[in-house]
Amino acid sequence: MNHIASALAEGKKLKIVKMNSTKHKFSNRIINEQKSNIWEEILQLSAKCGALNLALGFPDFAPPKHIRNALEHVTNQSNHMIHHYTRTLGHPRLVKILAKLYSRELQQTLDPMKNVVTTIGAYEAMYAAFQALVNPGDEVILLEPCYEPYKVVAGLAGATVRYVPLIPKQGSNESDDWTYDIETLRGAFNNKTKAIVVNNPMNPLGKVFTRKELQEIADLCVQHDVLCFSDEVYEWLIYGKRQLVRMATLNGMADRTITMGSAGKTFSVTGWKIGWAVGPAHLISAMHLFHHLAIRGTPSVLQEALAMAFETEESRLGNPDCYFTLLSKQMEQKRDEMSTYLKDAGLQPITPGGGYFILANISSIDTEDGIDLGSQEAYDSQFVKWAIKEKKLTFIPLSIFYSEEHRHFGDKFVRICFAKGFPDFAPSDHVVQALEEVATYSDHMIHHYTRAAGHKRLVKVLSKVYCRLLERNIDPMTDIMTSTGAYDALYTTFQALVCPGDEAKPCYEPYMEMVRLAGASVNYVPLIPKTGSTNSDDWAFDLVTLESTFSAKTKAIVVNTPMNPLGKVFNKDELQVIADLCVKYDTLCIADDVYQWLIYGKRKHIYMATLDGMAERTIHIGSAGKTFSATGWKTGWAVGPAHLINALQCFHHLSIRGGPSVLQEAVAIAFEKEEQRLESEDSYFKVLSAEMESKRDQLIKCLRQAALNPVIPGGGYFIVADISKLETSINSEESNGEAFDIKFVKWAIKEKKLTVIPLSIFYCQEHRNLGDKYVRICFAKTEETLKRAENVLKNWELK
């Protein structure tokens, strides 16, 4: 047991971190969202008072058995590659069935690879659409009452919002009778209008738009050349004789409409957090690019299970036993039951035509002086707080779904949810078993939304592990945020803390993209190899060069140790130099530690936050993919001081709004097992490190035999190999100025059927010459794959 574990065992208190700097606040893009949040206020009050929650829009009933069986089947299948990365833009099996389904629904022929992208829930689909297609200064039209996050994602894109309210017909109790004024709608369109969001069926109202209404919107879109973001997550929840009219099927709309859907609403598995967008290739390609830059993929196992479920439903679409048909009937019954309860209580329900929610007019309820008519607070907000305290019921005030200008239209209504009350090598065995265990839980709530900032069971065990690693107290609720992979954690960190005009210092190629997306400028500091060295330890930064890149504008430095692509494990002296500069210039450190358990030989992983002055300014990024060899699970995390993690939690809530519950639960189970044996020889982390070191050495031997001079990595998945001895033969080819390593890679693919990565792409243009005699090779492969590589390399000769 190490000294940290001993301290914990003895009940000693570890250090608590406080930040004295005023430099590191929320980034400008999210600072306005720091204001008071009525949702949070209501939910905290509800929990405190023990009220029945009819506010949030998720079912409390089980998903269909065949979708739970699908997840269980995926965990048990012999092809362990399903636990690893899949196609970034959408798992092939899933996009193929989505293309088949939506080709039928949208009356188009859709290419699964060009017309579909899968996302972290429909929420990320909407965020990605705004980020990919809307520019600062563009205008966007929202129909009110609107799902509140639309305003947020529009604001994050820098757009100006024009609001068009739906006005209820006097005395009506049907959502169908809430309509826009056509002249007001026309007046909202102009030459700056980039997009309109149409949510059909509509949250919170439950309105299902008629063909006539949608055609009016479509005609204006065509006239003004405007995009339509069609949020159809409740597409299968249509009640009575109403029909869902797909916006993309109307004249002129196929080439300007992005249709968004949700596994959560489709299969009653809100906690799976899988969404999608379907549309024309020229629009989806923009979303493809942004999704790749910002999130880089969606969990493989859940996409595979979802594809299986869709295949089952697609074969029985339109039949009475189709889940979509059954769910709609059951939900309509629930709607009618809730409507009766509300009427009996003196509330006047507005009958929805679709979706999860019903509105109720509260103006006739006697609150026994529970509402102050002279208060600045909206009537419905006061009513909701009164209902929580006095009646132990939680609703959502409708006025929050309106702009300030139109808030009076909603302040006598509340929203109520009626979706309640009916029934390349394999990861470690215990990790797969954890997912299998979760898939077979009798508690079906694990398939629904969890805490947005991180599943409680997971953040608790992460806090326990990192308390030991970082030698300080870690509060699971304030010092940790879980994410959809480490990539998402990094993107979130840059967006939450880095402002346009700031400077940052990245190295791993995707860091450059993230810095640019945050609007910051990049300073590059190359690691220079010692002449004749064959060890990653001997690649080092020049201290004068490093210090010269720091200034008052420097917001952050990214430190990746072990380092991708080089495999360098920074030693304590090197990290202390960086730490001293961070303290001197009041700079944050984003410590990408995804390969933290893959350290070879006698090297030690030094956690940046353990160095003097760094605990208050360091965010550590981790990955379940690298930790448990389950890259396709796409679960990551960020650990740091509360004042920084608070900003990350805020941005992540605004942009992605949580990760898959089932995978976080499974990762938590796996971590709980490892935390108990962290210092033992049978710890998976130690076993994996030893196994990977053996694979590294096996590949090094093959590379040397092939005259590819390997640079021995101290950690991670990759070996960098010097290819300079092969330069003469390849240089005889025409290159048009192409770097030598890129030419080599293309030659190796064509002539040797071996794919590696050119190292020069990991450098900025100025320093690209430092890497153009090397390639990156992954040794995290099965014995079979390594044997095939050995056979390819045995007779390595250039033609």
N, C-alpha and C positions, 0 to 999 in steps of 0.2 A: 504493500500500500504506500503510495507516495505521500509527500507532506501535505498536499491539499486534501487528499482523502482522509488523512489523519486529523487534520483540522476540523473537517466536517464531522468525523466520527466523535470528536471531543466536544462538538457543539460550539467551536470557536466561530466568531463572526469574521467574515471576509470583508475586504474593503468595499466601500460604497462609492460610486463614481458621481462626481458633480462637475458640471461644465461651467467655467468662468468666462469663456469667450462669448462675445455678442455677434460674432461674424457668422456663425453657423446656425441660421434660422431656416424656416421653410423656404423653398424656392418660390420665386415670384408667381409661378404658374399655379401654385396651390394655396398661396397665402390667404386668399379670400375665402377659401373653404374651411379656414380655421374658426370661422364664426360659429356661434351656437347652433347645434344640430338638434332640431325638434325630434327627429327619429330616435336619436340616442337618449334624449331626455325622457321620452315616453317609455322606451324599453327599459331603461334603468328604473324608472318609477314603477313599471309593471312588475319587474322582478322583485323589487323591494316590498311591494304590496301583495305579492302572490296572486296577481290577477290572471284570469284566463285570457290567453293571447289569441285574439281574433284579428290581429293587426297585420302580421307578416304573411306574405304570399307564398307559403309552401304547404303541401299536404302533410297531414300527420298519419296518413294511411300507407300501407305497404305498396311498393311498386309491383307490377305484374310478375307472377312467378317465373315466366320464361325469361325475363330480363335478369332476375336474380340468378337463375340457372345459367344464363349466358356468362355472367361474371365468374361464377364458380367454375364453369367449363374452361374459361380462358386461363384461370389460375392452375388448372390441372393438366392442361395440354402439354404434350412432350416437347413441342417447339418452344424452347426457352427464349428464343429471340423476340418473342412478343413482349418480354419485359424490358427490351432495349429500345433505343430511339427508332421511331418510324419516320416516314416522310414528313418533313416539317410542316408542309402546307395542308396535310390531311392524310390520315392513314388510308392506303389504297382501297382496302376492303370497304371502309366506311364511305369514302367519297364516291365510290362506284355505285353503292346502293342509294345514296342520296341523289346522285345524278339520275338514276333510273326512276326514283320516286318523283323528283321534281320535274323531270321531263314530261311526265304525265300530268302533274299538277299545273305546271306553267305553260303547257302546250308548246314546248320547245324541245329541241334536241340538245342536251347539255353534255359537254365534255367533262368527265369527272376531274381531269387534271387541270383544266383551264377555267371552269365555271363554278368551282366549289372551293371553299376554304373552311377548315374546321378551326374552332377557337375555344378559349377558356370560357365557356358559357356564351349565351347570346349577348351578355353585357360587353364582353371583349369584342364581339363582332361589331357592335355599334361604335365602341371606342376606336377600333381599327379603321372603320369606314370614315369616321370624322378625321382621324389623324392622316389617313392616306389620301383623302380627296378634298378636304376643306382647308382653305388657307386663312390666315389672319386677315380680317377685313371683309371676308365673305359674309353673306347673310344666310340664315337658316330659319325656316318657318316651323314652329311647333304648334300643334292643335291642343288646346287646353280643355279640361284638366289633363295634364300630361305626366307620364312617368318621370319622376323628379330627376333621375340621372341624365336624361337627355340634355337638360340645361347644363349639367356639369361637363359632359363630354364636349358639348359645343363650346363652352368656355375654355376648356383645355386646348381646343383647336384654334382659339383666338377669334371665333366667329361672333357676329352680332346676331342676337335672336329676335325675331318678330313673332309675337304671340297672336294666335287667332282663337278666341274662346268659342266653345260650344255652348249655346244658350238653351236652357230647357223651356219647352212649351208650357205655358201657364197651366197649372193643375194636373200636369201629366205625371205618371209614375212609371214610365218606361224609358229605358236608355235610348231607344230608337228616336225619341222625340227631343233629344239634345242635338241641336244642329248648329252649324256655323252660318253666319250671314255671308252670302256669296260676294257682296260688294266689299266687305271687310277682308275676305280671303283674297279677292283680286288685288286689293290695295296693298297686300303684304308682298306681292311679287314685284320685282323690278330687275334691272340688269345686273345687280349685285347678288341676287339670290342664287345660291349654289345648290341648296337641297331643301327638301321638306321631309319631315319624319311623319310617317303614317303608321300608327299602332292599331292593328285590327285583328281580333277584338281588342278594345282599348282598355288599358289599365290607367286609372282606377274605375272608370265608368262602366265598363263591360259593353260598350256600344259596338255593334257590328255594322260597319258602314254599308250602305246600299250601293248598288251598281251605279245609280245616278250620281250619288255623292262622290264616289271614287272617280267617275268619268269627268266630273267637273274639275277635280284636282289634277287628273291626268292631262286634260286639255290645257290647263294653265302651265303645267310642267313642260309640255311640248312647245307651247307658245313662247315661253321664256327660257327654254333650254335648261331646265332644272332637273337635278337628280332626285330620286325618291328612295329614301331608306325605309323599307317596308318591314316593320317589326311585327312578325306574325307568330310569335311564340305560343299564343293560345289558339293556333290554327285549327286544332282538332276539338276545341271546346266551344261548339256552336249549338245554341239551344233553339227548340221549337222548329219552325219551318224556314228559319233563316239559312242563307247560303253564304259561305265565305267566297268573296270575289277577290281573286289574286290580282294585285296591282299590275304585275308584270304581264298579265294577259290582255290588258286594255291597249287600244290603238296607240302606237308610238311610245309605249312604256317599256318594252322588252329590253331596249338598249340603254335605258337610263334608270332601271330599278334594281336595287340590291335587296333580296328577300332574306330575312334572318329567322332562324329557328333555334329551338332549344330542346335538348334531351330531357332536361329537368321537367319541363311542362309536358312534353310529348309522352314520356314514360313514367312520370311521377318519381323522378330521381334527381331532385334539385341539387343534391350534394355531389353528383358526378361532375358537374360543371363542364359539360360539353355543349358547345353551340356550333353554328355554321352560318355561312353566308353563301347565297347562290345568286349569280348574276352574269352579265356579259363579261367576256374575257378581258376587255380593256379596263373595266372597273375592278374586277376581282384580282387582276394582276397587281394593281396598286395595293390592295389589301394583302395579297401574298407577300409583297415586298415589306410592308410595314410589320406584318406579323412575324416575318423572319427576322427583322432587325430588332424587334422589341421583346418578343416572347420565345420565338424559335421552337414552336411545336406544342403539342397537346398530348396528354398521357396515352401511350399505346394501348395498354390493357383495357382501358375504359372505351377507347374508340373501337377496339376489336369486339368487345362485348356489345356495344351499341349497334355495330354493324350486324351482328348475329340477330339481335332483337328486331332491327328494321327488316331484315330479310324475312323473318317470320311474318311480320305485319304486312309487308308489301305483297306477299303471296295471298293474303286474305283481305286485302283492302276492299271495302265496300260490302263485305259479308257481315252478318250479325255477330259472329264471334271475333271480329276484329277488335283489338283492345281500344282503338281510337273511338269506335262506335260505342262500346260498352262504357268507357270512361265518360263520354259525353252524356250518356243517359243517366249514369249514377250522379254525375255532378249537377245535372239539371234537377234531379230529385233533391239533392242537398240544397240547391239554390231555393227551391220552393219551400223546403222545410224552414230554412233560415228566414225567408220572407214572412212566413206565418208567425214565427217567434217574434220578429221585429214588430209586426202589426199588433200582436197581443201586448207588447210592451209599450205601445203608444208611439213607436217610431214609424215613420212613413218610408217604406223601401222603394227604391228605384230599380225595377226589375231589369237585370242585365241580359243582354242577348248572347253573351259569351264570356269566357274567362273564369277567374277565380273569385271575383269580388262583387259585392253588392253595396250600393250607397244607401244611406238612410238619412232622411230629413229629421233633424233633432229639434226643430224650432218649437215644437209643441210640448217638449219634456220639461217638467218642473224640476229644477235642480236644487230646490230648497236653499236659495241664496248661494249656491256654489259657483255662480258666475257673476263677475263684476262687469256690468255693462259699460262702465266708464274706463275700463282698463284698455291699454294699448294692445294687449294680447288678443288675438282673434277669438271670436266666440267659440268656434269649434275646437280650438286648442284647449281652451279652459274647460269645455265640456268633457273632452277626452281625459284630462287629468282628474276631473271630478268623478267620472265613471270608474277610473282605475282605483281611486281611493275609496269611494263609497259603494260601488257595485262590483268591484273586483273583476271588471271586464276591460280589455284593452282594444281600442279601435285606433284608427289613424285619421287625423283631421283632414278634410278634403282641401282646405285652403292652401296647404303646402304644395299642392299639385298645380297651383296657379302662379303667374307672375304677380308682382306687387300691384300692378295696375288693375288686374282682374281678380284679385284675391276675394273681393266681396261676393263674387259669384258662388264661391264654395264654402263660405264660413257658416253655413247652416246645415252642413252635411258631414257625415263621417264615412270612412271606407271600412268594410268588414269582410274578412276572408271566410268563405264557406267551404273551402277545400279541406274539410276536417272530418274525422270520425269513422271512416270505413277502411273495413279491412283491405455479346456474342458468346459468352459462356453464361451458364445459368447463374442466377443469384443464389445466395446461400439458401439451403432448404428451409430454414426457419423463417426467412423473409417471405418466400412464396407461401409457406404455410400460414403466415400472418394474414396475407391477403385472402387466402382460402377461408380462414377463420372468419374474417370480416364479411366475406361474401355469404356466409351461412348464418350470420347473426340472426337470432329471433327478433332482436330489437331493430325493426325496419327503419327507425329514425336515422340510422347511420347513413342511409342513402339520401338524406335530405341535407339542406344547408347546415353548415357548422359556423362557428365564429369566424367572421371575415378576416380578422387579423391573425388567425391561426387556431386550428383545432386544439381544444384544451388539453387533451391527453398528450398530444405531440409537443406542444410548447412546454408542458410541465417536465417531460423527460429531457427535452433539449436544455432546459434551464439547469437541470441537475448535472447533465454532462458538461455543459460549458462553464458551470460554476467551478468545476474541477480544472478544466482546461485553462480558463482565463484568470483563475485565482481571485475571484471576486463574487459578490452576490449577484445573481441574475434573477430578476423578477419575470416570471413567464408571461405575464400580461402586458408589461410595459417595455421589456428589453428584447423581445423576440417578435419577428414577423415571419410567417411561413409564406411561401411563394410557389408559383408553378415552375419549378426548377430554379437552379442558381442563376440562370440567364435572366429570368424575370426579376429576381432579387437585385441583380446588378442594374438592370434597366430602371427599376423602381427607385433605387438609390440615386442614380443620376438625375432622374426627373424630379425627385423630392427635394434634393439638396443643392443641385448645381443650376446656376442661372445663366442666361445668355450674357456673354462677356467675361464669365469666369474662365480660369485656366485649369487644365487637368493634365495628368501624365499617365497615359495608358501604354500597354505593350501588346497583349493578346489582341489579335486583329479585330474581333467584335467590339472591344472597348472603344476603339476609334469611332465606330458607328454610333455607339451609345452617347459618347461625348458630343458628337455633332448634332444628334437628335435633341440634346439638352441645350444646344445653342452655345456651347462653350468652345474655346479654342484649345488646341492640343499642343503640348510640348513633349518632344520625344527624347528619351535618354537611352542610347543603345548600350547593350552589354557587349564588351569587346573580348574575344577569346585570346588567351595567352598563346603566343606563337608555339606551334608544335603540340599543343595540349590536346588530349583526347577525353577530357572530363568536363562535365557541365559546371563543376565547382570553379573552374578556371575562367569562366566567362564572367566579367565583372564590369561595373560602371566606373567611369572616371569621376572622382569626387568633385573636381572643379566644374566639370560639365553638369553634373547633377545639381550642385548648388546654384549654378547660374540660371537654371530654369525656374527656381523658386522666386516668387515676388509677392507683393501685397495682394495681387489678383489671384494667386494660386489657391483654388478652393479645395482640390483633392489630388491625391496620388493613389494610383492603383498598384497594389503589391500582390502578385500572384506567386505563391510559394506552396508546394513545388510549382514550377513555372511551365506553362504550356506556351510554346512547343518544346522548349529546351530541356525541361526536366530538372532545372537547377533548384536546389534547396538553399535558400539564402541562409547564411550563418548569422549568428547573433551580432557580430561586429558590423556586418553590412546593414542589418535591420536597424541597429542602434544609430548608425549614421543617418538613415532615412528618418528615424523617429526624432532625432535632434533637430533636423531641418523642419519637420512638421510642427514641432513645438515652437521653434524660432519664428516661423512664418504663419503660425496659427492655421495650419492646413489639416484637413481631414485625411484619414487613410481608409481606403476601401480595400480590405484584405480578402482577396479571393482565395479561400482555403479549400477548394473542392477536392483536392488530392491530399488532404491533410493526413490521411491514414496510410498513404502509399509512399513511405519513406524507406530508402534502401541503405544497407550497410550500417555504419555507426552514426549516421547523421541524425539530428533531432529536429523536429518541427518546432520552431519558435513562434508563438502566437504574438502578433504585433501589439495587442492590447495589454500584454504583460510587461512591456517596456515602460520606463519612466515617462510620465506625461501623456501616454497614448490611450489609456483606458477611456478617457472622456471624448476622444476624437476618432476612434476606430470602429468600423463596422465590419464584422467577420461574416463572410458568405460561405454557406455550406450546401451540400448536395446529397440527397438520398441516392441519386443515380450512381455517383462515384463511391459513396460510402458503402452501399449494399449491392453494387453491381446490378442495378435495376434502372438504367438510364431512361427507359420508357415510362417510368412512373411519374417523371417530371414533377418531383417535389423537392423544393429547396427552402432555404431559410436565411435570414439575416439576424445577427445578434450584435447588440451594441447598447450604448447608454440610452436611457429613455427619451432624452430630448431629441436625439437623432432618429431613433426607431419610431417615435411618434409621427414624424414627418413621412417616413416610409409607409406606416400604416394608413395615414391619411391618403396619400397618393394611390396606394394599392386599392383602397376602398373605392376611390373615385374612378379608377381605370379598369380594374379586373374584378373587384369585389369578391375575393375569397378563392380558395382552391378546393379540389375534390375531397370530400369528407372521407370516403372509403379508403383512399390511398394514404391520407394523413393518419388515419387510425391504424392502418397496417404498418406504416413506418414507425409509429409510436410503439407498437407491440415489439417490433424488431429492435428498436433502440432500448427498450426496457430490458430485454434479454442481454444486450451487449453492455449496458451500463453496469450490470451486476458483475460482469467478468472483464471489465475494462483493462485491468492489469494482469489478467491471467493469460497463460499461453494458448488456451483454447478460444480466446477472443477471435471473432471473425476478422477483425481489423488486423490482428497480427498474422493470422493464417493467410489472409488475402495478400498482405504485403510480402510475405515469404514466397507465396506462389507467383506473384507478379515479378519479384526480383529474379526468380528462376527463369521465367519467360523472357525477361529482359536479357539475361545472360545467354540464353539459347539463341536469340535473334542477333545479338552482338557477334557471336561466333560465326554465324552465317554471313553477316555483312562483311566481316573482315576477310572471309574466304572469297568474297565477290569483289574485293578491292574497293568496297564502299567503306570508308573509314568512319566508324561510329563515334559519336561523342557520348560518353557513358552518362546517362541521366542519374541524378540522385533521388528522383521520385517521379510519380505520375505515370502516364500511359505511353509516353512517346520517347523515341530515340531520334536524334538528329544525326544524319550521316553526311560526311564530306564526300562530294562526288567530283572534286576538282581533277582527279587523275584521269577522269573520263572525258575531260573537256575537249581535247583536240578533235576527236572523231565527230562529236555532236556539233561542234562549231563550224564544221564544213557545210552544214545544212543552211538553207536560207532561213533567216529569223525575223527580218523586219524590225530589228531592235529588241526582240523578245529576250527576256532574261534567260541565262543559261539553265537555271534550275527548272524553269517552266518548260523549256525545250526538252530537258532530260525527262521530266515527268511524262510528257506526251509520248516521247520515244519509248519509255518503259511500259506505258499502257499498250501501245500498238505492237511493240516487238516482243515484250516479255509477259504481257498480260498481268502486269503488277501495277497497282495504283498506290502512289505515295503523294505527299503534298509538298509543293515548293516552299522553301523557307522564306523566300523574299517577300511573299505576300503578307508576312507578319511584321514587316517593316514599313515605315513611311517612305515616300519617294526619295527623300534626301539620304536615307540610310540603307536603301534597298541593296546596294552593292555588298553590304556586310553579310547578307544572307544568300546571295545568288549562287553559291557553290555548295549548298546544303539542301537536303530534303528531310521532311518529317515522316516518320514511320511509326505506326501504332503496333505495340506488342501485346495489347490486352485482347488476346485471341485464344481460341481453343487450340489444343495440341494438334488437331487435324489441320487447322488453318496455318499454324506455324510450320508444320511439316511441308505443306504445299509451298509455302514461301521459301523454305530451305531448298526444295527441289528446283524452284525457279532460279534461285541464286547460285546454284551449284556450278553451272556452266555460263556464268555471266560474262558475256563479251559483247562489245558494240559492233554493229554491222556497218 
